[in-house]
Amino acid sequence: MTNVIPFNQQQVSTKFRDQLPADNDLGAGIQGGYGVMGYKGKVWTAKYKGEEQPLMRPDGDGPRNSIDAVILKAPAVVSKIFYEGVFVEGSTATPDCWSTNGVTPSPAAAKKQNDVCITCPKNAWGSKISQDGKPTKGKACSDAKRLAIVPANPTKEDPDMLRNEMWGGPMLLRVPAASLQDLAKHGERMKAQGYPYQSFITKIAFDPKEAYPKFTFEPVRPLTDAEADVVIELVKGAQVERVIAAEEFAPQLATAAPAVFTAPLPAQSVAPPPPPPPVPAGLTTSATWSPPPATSVAMAPPADLEAELDALLGS
């Protein structure tokens, strides 16, 4: 930790030691973004802070076919993505409709297709249309599994690499629908041998037998104790939860327009309510009705407020 040098060797006033609020922290509530491990066609890309970098082979001979990573966490649900036009696998464009929790569409989706995902026509098998306009057996709304991962060194112990400072720590990897069964089998096979999926490095590659990006999963080596300490720390961290549950495609909030002073509205009075209907002869009432007091929509501002506005506008 860097030692703080007092300004011009002057100490902070003792008044601040016990008279500041407990939340005296400029960083409170501010969360950093996370990186995304994606792909275009069969080229792996790392995206962080708006910059996208294709991953190349160490010898410089073309793009990498695989990445080595530790899977930190996977949610219990699948997410869903729907594009009205032709969907390009691995696209980072904002979908027309999507669901992070796989239950309801995101509030930020521009064209929600249904109130809930389970009964959505676009989530039904046989709803997908091919590029040549023919119906297929697939679903128009694609399933995906969001994984929190970190890159790993496959050949030697390297706890520092697992912290992934280059791309901001835990990253998002979205596993496409065609690879979900392979992902499940990979986890089950290793779990049966006594290895939780966080305890080893997984090589994730593109299946060379398929023209589209389909993943294959292969265990590389178990983590060492030093690497395990880092992984356990990351799994317990807040960023992993953001990676698997945050609204990936939610738009940024618009910047609020600056406030503009305007002249106060003239006072307007509201007409009193009509009198109650007459009580028929022979009937009595135990309660006495009285109209509510009249109110006004706007009141003229007090003199001191007018003077303050004049001073602001004249400054």
N, C-alpha and C positions, 0 to 999 in steps of 0.2 A: 504494500500500500504506500502511495506517495505521501511524504510528510508535507503538511501545509505550513508554509512560511507566513507569519503575520505580516500584514501590510506595513512596510517600512519598519519592521521589528516592533510594531505596536500591538499589544495584546487586545483581544476582544473585551468589550466592557462587561464587567461582572453582572450588569443588569440583565444580560441576555441568558444567563445560565439557568435561571429558574422561572423566567417570566415569558417564555415563548410557548406557543401552542404545540401540542404533541405532534401535529402533522406538518411540522416545518420542513417540508421536503419538496423541492422543485420537480422531482421526477415522479411524484405520486400520480398514479392513474395513467401514465404514459407507457404504452407497450410497443416494443419494436416489432417490425415485420419479420416474416420467416421466408426462407428460400423454398423454391419449388424445383424438384427434380422431374423434368418432363422429357418429352421426346417428340420429334417431328419426323414422320416416316419411321425410319429405323436409326435415327441419330439422337443420342442422348444430349439433353441440354440442361444447364443449371441456370435458374433465373433467380436473381436476388436484387432488391432495391431498383427494379425497373430495368436491369441489365441482364441480357440473355447470352449465355456462353456455351457454344457447342463443345462437347467433350471429345478430345482427340486421343488417339493412341500415343503412348510415350515415345514411339519411334517416329512419330509424325506422319505415318502412312495411313491417313484416312481417319474417320470417326471410330470411336469405341463401339464395340458390339455389346459390351456388358459393363456393369458397375458392381463394385463390391461395397456392401453396406450392412449395417446392423439395423434390423427392424425393431424400433423402440416400442411402438404401440399401434394397435389397430382397433377401431371402434367396433361395437357389436352390430352395427347396421351397415347397409350399403347406401351410398349416395346415388343420386339419379341426375341425368343430364339429358335435355331434349333440345334439338335444333330443328327448326321448321324446314330448312333446306337440307342439302346433303351433308352429313356429318363426316368430318375428317378426323380419324382416330389420332388422339394426341393434341387436338386443337386447343389453344388457350383463349379463343374468342369467347365472349360472354354468351352463354346459351339463352334461348328464348324462355325456357323454364328449367328449373333445377331444384333439387332437394338435397340438403346436406344430411338430414336425419333419415331420409328414405320414407318418411311418413306423410309430410305435408310439403307443398311447394314453398320455396323461400319467399318471404314478404317482398324481397327486392326483385323477384322475377318479373320481367316486363309482360309476358304473355302466359299467365298461369293456365294450365290445361285442365285442371280439376281441383276440387277442394282437398282431396286426399289422394295419395299415390296409389293405394291398393285397388281403387276402382277406376283409375284413370284409363281411358281408352288407349292412350299412347303407351301405357305400361303393360298392355296385353300382348301375349305372344302372337305373332302374325301381323302386327301393326306396322312393322318396318317396311319401307319401300326402298328398293335398290336404286342405284344411280341411273339405271335404264328405265325406271318407272314401274318395275314389276314388284308385286308383294313378295315378302320373304317370310321365313319362320321366326325371325327375330323380333325384338321390341323396338319401337320408334324411340322410346326413352331408354337410354343406355344405363345399365348398372355399373358401378365402380366401387372400389374399396380404397378409402383414404388411409395411407400408412404414414406414420412418422418415422423417418429414417435418418441415419447419419452415415457419411462415407467412412470406409474403414480400410486399413492397410492389410491386404490378404497374406502377406509374406512374413511380417514381423510385428512384434508388439509395438503399438503406437497410441497410447492414451490421448496424446495431444491432438491427433488427427480426429479422434472421435468427438472432440469438442467443436470441430468444424467452424472455427472462427471466420474462415474465408467466406462462408455462405450463411453466417448467422445462427449456427447451432442446428437443432432438429429441423428437418425439411419435410415438405409434403411430397409424397409419390402417390399418384392415383393409378391403381391397378385396373385395367380395362376388363370389361365383362368376360371376354374370351379367355382371360387368364385367371379368373377367380377360382375355378376348380383346381387348377394347378397350385395356386397359393394355399388353398385349404389342405391339399394332400401333402404339400411340403411341411406345413406346420404339424400335421398329425403324425407324419413319419418321424420327424425329429423328436416330437414330444414322447412318442412311444419308446424312444431310445434314451429318454431322460434329459433331453435338452429343450428348455424353454426357448422360444424363438428369439428372445433377447440375448441369449447366452452364446451365440456363435455368429460368424460372418456369413452372409448369404450372397452368392453371385447371382445377379439378376441380368439375364441376357435376352435377346430376341431370338425366337425360334426360327432357325434358317429354313425350315420346311414350309413356313407360311409366308405368303406375300404381304399380309398385313402385320402390324406390330403385335405379336403374341409373346408373352413373357415365359421364360423358363426360370426355375429356382433351384439352386444347387448349394449345399452347405460347403464352406471352405475350411474353416478351422474354428475351434472353440476360442472364446476370449480368455485372456489371462486374468488373474486377480486384479491387477492394476487397471486393466481395461474394464473389468466388471464394475469397479467402483465408479468409474466415470459414467457408464451406461445407467447404473441404478440412480445416480444423481440426476441424469437427464430425464429418465422416465418419471421421476417424482416432480420435475420442474413444471412450471406453468405453461411454457411454450409448447410442450407436447400436446396439451389439451387444446390449445389454440389451433395447432396444425390439424388435428383430426376433427375439430368441431366448428372452426370459424367459417364464416360465410366467404368463401373464396372469391365469388364473382360479385359480391355486393358492391355497388358503386360508392364512391367517396361522397361525403356530405358536401353539399354546395356551400360556398362561402356566403355568409349572411351579408346583406347589403348594409352599408353604413346608415346610421340613424340620421334623419333629417328633421330639423326643427320646423314646425309649421305653426301658423297662428291658431289659437284655441277656437274651437267651434262656438258659435253663439248658443246661449242657453235656450233650450227648448223644453216646454212644459208638456206633460202628458195629461190628456183629458181625464177627469175623474170617472170611475166606473159608473154604469147606469144604476139607478135605484133598484132594490129588489122588487119582485112582483108582489102585488097586494095579497094578503092572506084572505081566503074566502071566509064569508060569514059563518059562524058556528065553529070554526077551528081555532085552536090556540097553539102556541109554540112555547116550549120551555126555554129556548135560547133566543136571545135578542141579537139580531143581525146588525152589524155596523160595517160600513165600507172601509176598506184599508186606506191608510193615508196616501194621498197623492204623492208621486215621486217625479223627479225630472230626469231626463236622459243625460244631460250634461250641465254642469254648474260652471259659472264663470270662475276662473282661477282667482285665488286670493291675490291681493296687491303685491305681497312679497314675492310670489311665484312669477308674476308678470315682470317685476323688476329684475329677477334673476335671469329670465329668458332674454329680456332686452340686453342685459349685460353680456350674456353669452353670444347673442347674435351680433352685437356691436364690437366684440373683441376680435 
